[in-house]
């Protein structure tokens, strides 16, 4: 089973056992991917290695035609998205100056909603939001674009910092499926080298209900 099949078909306590088995089976291959990264360890502000593990294998499982990351920063997690994707990859940085350059990824120094992107097949696009912008706003934008699948790394709500709550989206029945990936401690590669306790960051995969 791939990662998507594991998280969508199994429930606790079987889910925990299935995830542990998945990590054990795929970790050697992931370590090879991680060892080729220009930065050997995440720095403050980057996704953790555990979060990159989940990102990498979820993209491999879903195989969307287009992968978009909003909040590229230094491009740490974008490396794993590119490594997992078989189609086009786009990176947007709405807050900071784009600090990476590569011919394999289309990079933009503005918000993803500012680009027309008329050639993007939105129904087969996966968006990863790591940009410190209100999650409920991003869900609404996904609906506007026609994006069904999204991953959320952090969230700054207008009334305070909280990531786990899609308050407006859940209240109005806009989320069909939501899964928060657990932290990983099963191998030294997942030790947090950034000294960032990530108290407001949890990687969440969501499937958004689109109007019919």
ABEGO torsion letter per residue (X at the ends): XBAAAAAAABBOAAAAAAAAAAAAAAAAAAAAAAAABABABBBBGBBBAAAAAAAAAAAAAAGBABBBBBGAEAGAAAAAAAAABABBBBBBBAABBBABBBAABBBBABBAAABAGAABBAAABBBBBBAGBBAAAAAAAAAAAGBABBBBABBBBAAEBBAABBAAAAAAGABABBBBBBBBAABAAABBAAGBAGAABBBBBBBBBBBX
